[in-house]
């Protein structure tokens, strides 16, 4: 396969991949568009329109969140704001966006990893990866996301065999128990 050599070829290639994914593999609940800061607005609209024309119920997540001074980074269109290692401001995420005179409800998820990671920063499995500390790091992150009116999406990367390593499973179980105890208070 020849790799795209121009922006137009790259976006046509991406559109073809989105079309294949949404027509050949059954219902897709969520499609994540990463690196929105490099996608021109017209191309982001084109990608969104392609998704919605093929699977109207598929949620389009655009990775951006909040930047410096707790200012929300704006990309349009989207169905969910995803903050990669980006919390909403301390007074909470405001789940509405004004666009072209209309108000839209746009919830937010804070995306982070269960593993520390070295090369992949925890997004992909690495041999010997270390888990974050449940009480000090993960439960604190959970509490902050809840208090800031966002959902927590915690990435747990499968190994090369498609399985979650035992250390990851144990960490998830410990976090689940810590959350249950927190919720009982």
C-alpha positions, -999 to 999 in steps of 0.1 A, spaced: 0 0 0 13 34 -9 13 59 19 -5 93 13 20 120 2 -3 151 3 -29 164 28 -57 156 3 -45 120 -1 -41 116 37 -76 129 44 -91 107 16 -72 77 31 -86 86 66 -121 90 52 -118 56 35 -106 40 68 -135 55 87 -160 44 61 -146 8 62 -147 7 100 -183 20 101 -196 -2 73 -178 -35 76 -177 -42 114 -212 -37 127 -223 -10 152 -195 11 165 -204 30 197 -175 55 198 -149 69 173 -120 88 188 -104 115 167 -70 122 182 -47 152 175 -75 175 166 -51 205 168 -36 195 135 -69 188 117 -83 219 98 -119 227 109 -133 218 75 -116 184 76 -129 177 111 -164 186 100 -159 162 70 -148 134 93 -178 140 117 -203 142 88 -189 109 74 -193 92 108 -228 105 113 -239 96 78 -229 60 83 -237 55 119 -257 83 134 -256 69 170 -218 66 170 -203 91 194 -174 112 181 -148 120 207 -123 147 200 -92 147 222 -85 182 235 -99 191 270 -86 222 288 -55 242 283 -36 269 302 -57 290 327 -84 264 326 -96 276 292 -115 250 272 -99 242 239 -126 244 212 -129 220 183 -162 215 165 -181 193 158 -179 166 186 -201 146 209 -177 142 239 -147 163 250 -118 141 259 -91 155 281 -60 134 277 -44 138 311 -63 171 313 -87 178 342 -115 202 340 -110 234 360 -115 230 398 -150 246 396 -160 218 371 -167 212 335 -195 232 320 -212 207 296 -225 232 271 -210 247 240 -225 276 221 -220 271 183 -237 291 156 -264 304 179 -273 270 193 -265 254 227 -252 218 227 -247 194 256 -211 181 254 -200 160 284 -163 154 292 -141 125 300 -107 127 315 -85 101 299 -55 87 318 -35 55 321 -33 29 349 3 23 341 33 47 344 48 37 311 82 48 297 82 50 260 44 49 254 35 69 286 13 41 296 -10 41 266 4 9 252 17 -22 270 54 -24 277 72 -53 293 77 -48 330 55 -17 332 47 -3 366 12 5 378 3 38 393 -3 38 431 -40 31 438 -46 54 468 -22 82 460 -26 85 423 -56 66 408 -81 72 436 -71 109 437 -76 112 400 -110 95 403 -121 119 431 -109 149 411 -128 139 379 -160 132 399 -158 166 417 -152 184 384 -182 168 367 -163 146 342 -161 109 336 -128 90 341 -116 68 312 -88 48 326 -66 31 299 -55 -4 308 -34 -17 279 -35 -54 269 -2 -72 264 10 -87 231 -15 -116 234 -45 -93 239 -48 -100 276 -46 -77 306 -15 -86 327 -21 -99 362 -5 -67 377 -31 -46 357 -60 -67 368 -49 -66 405 -45 -28 403 -80 -25 388 -95 -47 415 -78 -26 442 -91 6 426 -126 -8 424 -125 -17 461 -112 17 470 -140 34 450 -166 12 466 -153 22 501 -153 58 491 -188 57 478 -201 41 510 -189 71 531 
